[in-house]
Amino acid sequence: MSKYNGGRPRDPQDFARDILDDLGRRSQRLGPILAGVVLLLLASTGFYQVGPGEVAVIRTLGRETGRAGPGLHFRVPFVQRKDIISTAQIRRLEVGFRGDQPMHDEAQMLTGDANIVEAQMIVQYRVADPSKYLFRLANPDDTMLATAEVAVRAVIGRTSIDEAITTGRGRIQEETRQLLQQLMDVYQSGLSVTEVKLQSVGPPTEVKDSFHEVVRAREEKEQLINQAMGYSEDVIPRARGEAEKQLREAEAYKEQRLLRAQGDAKKFNQVYDEYVKARDVTRKRLYLETMERLLARIEDKTVVDARLPGSTLPVLQIGPKAVAAGATGVSP
Amino acid sequence: MSRMRMTFLAVILAWIAWDSFYVVDEGTLAIVTRFGEYQVSRLAPGPYPKAPMADTVVRMQRRILVSDTPPAEYLTLDKKKLVADPITRWRITNPITYYKTVRDESGARARIDDIVNSELRGEIASHDFGAIVGNRRQPLMDSVAERARAKVAEFGIALVDVQIKRADLPTEVQESVFLRMRAERDRIAKRYRSEGEEEAQKIRAQTDKEKAILLAKAYEKAQVMIGEGDAQSTAVYAGAYGKDADFYALVRSLEAYEAALGAKTHVVLSTGSELLRYLDTPR
């Protein structure tokens, strides 16, 4: 270990000694001028600038003595030191991948039901407390990466695989952020986690096919159901139409039967009204008129004399169509 | 050359003045030894005096430090293998004890790794695999930290916490997990497919049932309607024809003859019949 304070440069001492030697050897008048110039040069190194969104933390003889915001500032060289930290800048780190390169070892983690998922996550954070950031934790940014891994693995570790790859994303993000911030506070990192974003949570490459198969099966299920609903929507309206048709036909039949009956009844009544006035004449008339129409239509007629004894029938050739209707008379 | 001597003396004096104090920076600790013998610990930052040349200042970190133990295989209570990668945060609280026992950070890390490893081994061996991976990880790690904390205290070290960065399965077990995951997914896929069939069958059966019922109801109504038609028409006929059954028989018979006997009918008529009685004689 150095006996001297940290990185305080020793060069100025040598430099000063050289100057003193020079002064001794050469001129006495040059001395004060050179000394003045050197002092001025040293003083000028004390100016520094703090940019927007930055904070300068000032240490005086090792101890933190103050801060300075944006602008031009002066510190006493060798006595005061400054560290300029951006508190506005959002820092970003990636878990499970770097750029477009997946890192399977870092991304694979165990779920609560002893399955394996691959998660890729982005963490955004910034310096909230520059003093803590500088002086309380060694390598705060490396710590953030390692702790982000710890946190996401802890949260995924109490989540089932199905929840992790489907609905659980928001909850995992939020719980990871909380746990990460809590741990970083314990480590006095002075860092504030602004966002934890899960880029992707999915099954590991080795079993991806099987997971896709499940998605396909779910689609097929939907498809089968839709086809069945399609069948239903095809069949039911047709059946309703068919039923309606049967009903209308029956209604038509009923109406038709009734109307026809009424028609027939009216016809009968009218004829009957006339018939009542002259029963015998009407009977005869109806009979004769009918026979007239009937016999006029019939081409094959045979008239037999009634007084002949029943000997004519055997001579007649009775075909299957011949009917001996009215042979002995229908008496009106 | 008294000027040279003066200058030399001045330089020596300046150097002694320079070496008679030291600065302890923020985030660091220091101990002072005089010819190897411990003098004092400086726990706060700032400038401190020292005996020039005689005193040696040893600085160390006051910040929280990390010890990232390499991953190792552990055996759980239910005899499952687990690869865990513990990570320990710690800081120096008693610099002289620390300096005496472990001297520097790499020494400290070696001791911490040993302690954390053995505590973790014991803790994992008394829990089932599910507990370590799942819900009870944090209490488990807290208890590892608690016991390791007591042990590292004798090195002047305060342990902040122990976490498992990764808890993975050994490679040979991973393969069987993948097999299981595949089998599980296949099972779920099959279930979805048969559920689809089930639903589809239900819908089709329901549809067929509705269709049958619909048609049957229509048939029932239609038959009722037909019956009503027949009944009402029968009543109408009866009302009309009932007035004179004899006359109805005549009219209806005549209608029947007219309808039944076609042009091709062979008729044998007797002159004795009512129609032809005048054909023979006009009496």
Interface residues (C-beta under 8 A of the other chain):
Chain A: M1 K3 Y4 N5 G6 Q13 R17 L20 D21 G24 R59 L61 G62 R63 E64 Q108 M109 L110 T111 G112 A114 N115 I116 S131 L134 F135 R136 L137 A138 N139 D142 T143 A146 T147 E149 V150 R153 A154 G157 R158 I161 L183 V186 Y187 Q188 P203 P204 E206 V207 S210 F211 E213 V214 R216 A217 R218 E220 K221 E222 Q223 L224 I225 Q227 A228 M229 Y231 S232 V235 I236 A239 R240 E242 A243 E244 Q246 L247 E249 A250 E251 Y253 K254 E255 Q256 R257 L258 R260 A261 Q262 D264 A265 K266 F268 N269 V271 Y272 Y275 R283 K284 L286 Y287 L288 T290 M291 R293 L294 L295 R297 I298 E299 D300 K301 T302 V303 V304 D305 A306 R307 L313 L316 I318 G319 K321 A322 V323 A324 A325 G326 A327 T328 G329 V330 S331 P332
Chain B: M1 R3 M4 T7 A10 V11 A14 W15 W18 D19 Y22 V23 V24 D25 E26 G27 A44 P45 G46 P47 T56 V57 V58 R59 Q61 R62 R63 I64 L65 V66 D68 I87 R89 F129 G130 V133 G134 N135 R137 Q138 V160 D161 Q163 I164 K165 R166 A167 D168 L169 Q174 V177 F178 M181 R182 R185 D186 I188 A189 K190 R191 Y192 R193 E195 G196 E197 E199 A200 Q201 K202 I203 R204 Q206 T207 D208 E210 K211 L214 L215 K217 A218 Y219 K221 A222 Q223 V224 M225 I226 E228 G229 D230 Q232 S233 T234 V236 Y237 G239 A240 Y241 K243 D244 F247 Y248 L250 V251 S253 L254 Y257 E258 L261 G262 A263 K264 T265 H266 V267 V268 L269 S270 T271 G272 S273 E274 L275 L276 R277 L279 D280
